[in-house]
């Protein structure tokens, strides 16, 4: 143990580093999360480098903009592989990019995918750590049907893989609860005019709208929803709206909005209190908004370091064998045991302006 510690300190002193590519959107629909993701990741790197780094080496962060066109991201990834300029990837981006990333990198390069996602990954070098729709949807759907008598539902989302899977799970859950889906739509990104959709929602008279819209699209839709006078009569429920998006929507437009997430910035726990203190100490009184998406990047880097530490290598196959056994302990801001991904608590909250009030955790 003493020799290993001495080696770690020597490696750090010599400037030997592991380069981690951070694949996050800095523009586009999901670009609203970019600053929070980068800040949270940089905090994780600072913490790692203050300790043993990764495998006794310091960590360098390489930012890659996942908000660019698919062809541009593919080109960047190919250049990275050819130049061997990164040793691992941590990604927070839309799910439809995940397969492209995995296809462009070597099979022994680890790729930690951090946000909520649709589940079902079978790629050996992809380590997905976020919540899946079955876990995120049930608390909200059951609570709204029980406490708010929401029986008629409308489903709306962007037209890509994650909302497709969310809608499939939601339809099944609602059917089991004796509820009806009275309308649905899957929309292109960057839609500006929601009036025809809002007219249809008004005509179908749902009790609740389940939203799987991303980032700026969620902002525009919810502003239009409230401006159309629907917010007072129709409940809203989402699994990908956090504090950052709430700020964009605006306090006057969040009436009757319910949110489900594995993390909220103001959850009270020793882990989150410590995380928030370190975050504000690093970035000042007005840093990028803390949220689940940003925290996932922080956790993803610590998760990667822990996997490497237990496997003793940065090789994805060796790390996969560790995951197939027991997930190693890693630092997280979540209030529950971060080593048990599928048993972590999911929190249901009601929007209070741009703040959130948790009404249930399970």
C-alpha positions in Angstrom: 0.0 0.0 0.0 2.8 2.4 0.8 4.6 1.7 -2.5 1.3 2.2 -4.4 0.8 5.6 -2.7 4.4 6.6 -3.4 4.0 5.7 -7.1 0.8 7.8 -7.3 2.5 10.8 -5.8 5.5 10.4 -8.1 3.3 10.0 -11.2 1.4 13.2 -10.3 4.7 15.0 -9.6 6.1 14.0 -13.0 3.0 15.3 -14.8 2.1 11.9 -16.2 -1.6 12.2 -17.1 -4.7 10.3 -18.2 -6.6 12.3 -20.7 -10.4 12.0 -20.5 -12.6 13.4 -23.3 -15.8 15.1 -21.9 -18.4 14.8 -24.6 -21.1 17.4 -23.8 -23.4 19.7 -25.8 -22.3 23.3 -25.9 -25.0 24.3 -28.4 -28.3 23.0 -29.8 -31.4 21.8 -27.8 -29.3 20.3 -25.0 -26.8 23.1 -25.0 -28.6 24.6 -22.0 -26.8 22.0 -19.8 -23.3 22.5 -21.2 -22.0 25.0 -18.6 -23.3 22.9 -15.7 -21.7 19.8 -17.1 -18.4 21.4 -17.7 -18.2 23.0 -14.2 -19.2 19.8 -12.5 -16.7 17.8 -14.4 -13.9 20.2 -13.7 -14.7 20.0 -10.0 -14.4 16.2 -10.2 -11.1 16.5 -11.9 -9.8 18.9 -9.3 -10.8 16.5 -6.6 -9.2 13.5 -8.3 -6.0 15.4 -8.9 -5.9 16.5 -5.3 -5.9 12.8 -4.4 -4.5 9.9 -6.5 -5.9 10.9 -9.8 -6.7 7.9 -12.0 -4.3 4.9 -11.7 -1.9 7.2 -9.9 -1.8 9.6 -12.8 -3.2 13.1 -13.0 -6.3 13.7 -15.1 -6.5 16.1 -18.0 -10.0 17.0 -19.3 -10.5 17.5 -23.1 -13.9 19.2 -23.9 -15.7 17.8 -27.0 -18.8 19.6 -28.2 -21.6 17.0 -28.7 -23.9 19.7 -29.9 -22.2 19.9 -33.3 -23.6 18.0 -36.3 -23.3 14.2 -36.2 -20.7 14.2 -39.0 -18.6 16.8 -37.1 -18.6 14.7 -33.9 -17.7 11.5 -35.9 -14.8 13.4 -37.5 -13.5 14.7 -34.1 -13.7 11.2 -32.6 -11.8 9.7 -35.6 -9.1 12.3 -35.1 -8.9 11.5 -31.4 -8.5 7.8 -32.1 -5.8 8.3 -34.7 -3.9 10.8 -32.5 -4.5 8.8 -29.3 -5.2 12.1 -27.6 -7.6 10.7 -25.1 -7.6 7.5 -23.0 -11.3 7.4 -22.0 -14.5 9.2 -22.6 -17.3 10.5 -20.3 -20.4 11.6 -22.2 -23.5 13.6 -21.5 -25.5 14.0 -24.7 -28.5 12.8 -26.5 -29.0 9.0 -26.6 -29.0 8.8 -30.4 -25.3 9.9 -30.4 -24.2 7.1 -28.0 -24.1 4.4 -30.7 -22.1 6.6 -33.0 -19.6 7.3 -30.3 -19.2 3.6 -29.4 -18.7 2.7 -33.1 -15.9 5.3 -33.6 -13.7 4.4 -30.6 -11.6 1.3 -29.9 -13.3 -1.5 -28.1 -10.8 -1.2 -25.2 -11.5 2.5 -24.6 -13.9 3.0 -21.7 -16.9 5.3 -22.4 -19.0 6.3 -19.3 -22.4 7.6 -20.4 -23.9 9.6 -17.5 -27.5 10.9 -18.0 -30.8 9.3 -17.7 -31.3 7.0 -20.7 -33.5 4.4 -22.2 -31.6 1.4 -21.1 -30.7 -1.8 -22.9 -27.0 -1.1 -23.8 -25.1 -4.2 -24.8 -21.9 -2.6 -25.9 -19.0 -3.9 -23.8 -17.1 -0.6 -23.5 -20.1 1.6 -22.7 -20.8 2.1 -19.0 -24.2 3.8 -18.6 -24.9 5.0 -15.0 -28.2 7.0 -15.3 -31.7 6.1 -14.4 -34.0 4.4 -16.9 -37.6 5.3 -17.8 -39.2 2.4 -15.8 -37.7 3.8 -12.6 -38.3 7.5 -13.4 -41.8 7.3 -14.7 -43.6 5.1 -12.1 -43.3 7.4 -9.1 -44.8 10.3 -10.9 -47.5 8.5 -12.8 -48.7 6.6 -9.7 -48.6 9.8 -7.6 -50.5 11.8 -10.1 -53.2 9.2 -10.7 -53.6 8.7 -6.9 -53.3 12.2 -5.6 -54.4 14.3 -8.5 -56.8 11.8 -10.2 -55.0 12.1 -13.5 -56.7 9.5 -15.7 -56.5 11.0 -19.2 -53.0 11.5 -20.5 -51.3 13.2 -23.4 -47.7 12.2 -24.4 -45.3 14.6 -26.1 -41.6 14.4 -26.9 -38.8 14.9 -29.4 -38.6 12.4 -32.2 -35.6 10.2 -31.2 -34.9 7.0 -29.3 -35.3 8.2 -25.7 -38.9 9.7 -26.0 -39.9 6.7 -28.1 -38.9 4.3 -25.2 -40.4 6.7 -22.6 -43.8 6.7 -24.4 -43.8 2.9 -24.6 -43.1 2.5 -20.9 -45.7 5.2 -20.1 -48.4 3.6 -22.2 -47.9 0.2 -20.4 -47.9 1.8 -16.9 -51.0 3.8 -17.7 -52.8 0.8 -19.1 -52.0 -1.2 -15.9 -53.5 1.7 -13.8 -56.7 1.9 -15.8 -55.8 5.2 -17.4 -56.1 6.3 -21.0 -53.7 7.9 -23.5 -55.9 10.4 -25.4 -53.2 11.8 -27.6 -49.5 11.9 -28.4 -46.9 13.6 -30.6 -43.2 13.2 -31.4 -41.8 16.5 -32.7 -38.6 17.6 -34.5 -36.0 19.5 -32.6 -36.0 23.3 -32.6 -39.7 23.6 -33.3 -40.9 27.2 -32.9 -44.7 27.0 -33.4 -46.5 24.8 -30.9 -50.0 26.3 -31.5 -51.3 23.3 -33.6 -50.2 20.9 -30.8 -51.6 23.0 -28.1 -54.9 23.2 -30.0 -55.0 19.5 -30.2 -54.2 19.1 -26.5 -57.0 21.5 -25.6 -59.4 19.5 -27.8 -58.5 16.2 -26.3 -59.0 17.5 -22.7 -56.3 15.5 -20.9 -55.8 15.6 -17.1 -52.0 15.4 -17.5 -49.3 15.8 -20.2 -46.2 13.7 -20.0 -43.3 15.7 -21.6 -40.1 14.1 -23.0 -38.9 17.3 -24.7 -35.2 18.2 -24.4 -33.6 21.4 -23.1 -34.5 24.5 -25.1 -37.4 22.6 -26.7 -38.9 22.0 -23.2 -38.4 25.7 -22.5 -40.3 26.8 -25.6 -43.1 24.3 -25.2 -43.8 25.1 -21.6 -43.8 28.8 -22.1 -46.3 28.4 -24.9 -48.3 25.9 -22.8 -48.7 28.5 -20.0 -49.3 31.4 -22.4 -52.1 29.3 -24.0 -53.9 29.2 -20.6 -53.5 25.5 -20.1 -51.2 25.4 -17.0 -54.0 26.0 -14.5 -56.2 23.1 -15.7 -53.7 20.5 -17.1 -51.0 18.8 -15.0 -47.5 18.4 -16.4 -45.0 15.7 -15.7 -41.4 15.4 -17.0 -38.4 13.3 -16.2 -35.8 15.5 -18.0 -36.7 18.9 -16.7 -34.4 20.2 -13.9 -33.5 23.4 -12.2 -31.6 24.7 -15.2 -34.6 24.2 -17.6 -37.0 25.6 -15.0 -35.0 28.9 -15.0 -35.4 29.0 -18.8 -39.2 28.3 -18.6 -39.7 31.0 -16.0 -41.4 31.0 -12.6 -44.7 32.3 -14.1 -45.0 29.3 -16.4 -44.5 26.3 -14.1 -47.9 26.0 -12.4 -48.9 22.3 -11.9 -45.5 21.0 -13.1 -44.2 17.8 -11.6 -40.6 16.5 -12.0 -39.0 13.1 -11.5 -35.3 12.7 -11.0 -32.5 10.8 -9.3 -31.1 14.1 -8.0 -32.2 17.7 -7.2 -29.7 20.4 -6.3 -31.4 21.2 -2.9 -31.8 17.7 -1.6 -30.6 17.6 2.0 -28.0 14.9 2.6 -24.4 14.9 3.9 -23.2 14.0 0.3 -25.1 16.8 -1.4 -24.4 19.4 1.3 -20.6 18.6 0.8 -20.9 18.7 -2.9 -22.7 22.0 -3.0 -20.1 23.5 -0.6 -17.2 22.4 -2.8 -19.0 23.5 -6.0 -19.6 27.0 -4.7 -16.1 27.2 -3.3 -14.7 26.4 -6.7 -16.9 28.6 -8.9 -18.2 31.4 -6.7 -21.6 32.6 -5.6 -23.2 32.5 -9.1 -21.9 29.3 -10.8 -23.7 27.4 -13.5 -26.9 26.0 -12.1 -26.6 22.7 -10.3 -28.8 20.0 -11.6 -29.1 16.3 -12.2 -27.4 16.5 -15.7 -24.4 18.4 -14.4 -24.0 16.2 -11.4 -24.1 13.1 -13.6 -20.8 14.3 -15.2 -19.2 14.8 -11.8 -20.3 11.3 -10.8 -19.2 9.9 -14.2 -15.6 11.0 -13.7 -15.5 9.6 -10.2 -17.1 6.4 -11.4 -14.5 6.1 -14.1 -11.7 6.6 -11.6 -13.1 4.0 -9.3 -13.5 1.4 -12.1 -9.9 1.9 -13.2 -8.8 1.6 -9.6 -10.5 -1.7 -9.0 -9.6 -3.1 -12.4 -6.0 -1.8 -12.1 -6.1 -0.7 -15.8 -7.8 1.7 -18.2 -8.8 -1.3 -20.4 -12.6 -1.5 -20.9 -12.8 -5.3 -21.0 -11.1 -5.5 -17.6 -13.3 -2.8 -16.3 -16.4 -4.6 -17.6 -15.4 -7.7 -15.5 -15.4 -5.4 -12.4 -18.9 -4.1 -13.2 -20.2 -7.6 -13.8 -19.2 -8.3 -10.2 -19.8 -5.4 -7.9 -19.8 -1.7 -8.8 -16.9 0.0 -6.9 -17.6 2.8 -4.3 -17.3 6.2 -6.0 -18.0 9.8 -5.0 -21.5 11.1 -5.8 -23.7 14.0 -4.7 -26.7 11.7 -4.5 -28.2 11.0 -1.1 -28.3 7.2 -1.5 -25.6 4.5 -1.9 -24.0 5.3 -5.3 -22.7 1.7 -5.6 -26.2 0.4 -6.3 -27.4 2.1 -9.4 -30.6 0.2 -9.8 -31.7 0.7 -6.2 -30.9 4.4 -6.0 -33.8 6.6 -4.9 -35.9 8.5 -7.3 -37.4 11.8 -6.2 -40.8 13.3 -7.3 -41.0 17.1 -7.0 -43.5 19.9 -7.7 -42.2 23.0 -9.3 -42.5 26.1 -7.0 -41.7 28.8 -9.4 -38.1 27.9 -10.4 -37.5 26.0 -7.2 -38.5 22.4 -6.6 -40.3 20.9 -3.6 -39.8 17.2 -3.2 -43.1 15.4 -2.3 -41.9 11.8 -2.5 -38.6 9.8 -2.5 -38.5 6.1 -3.1 
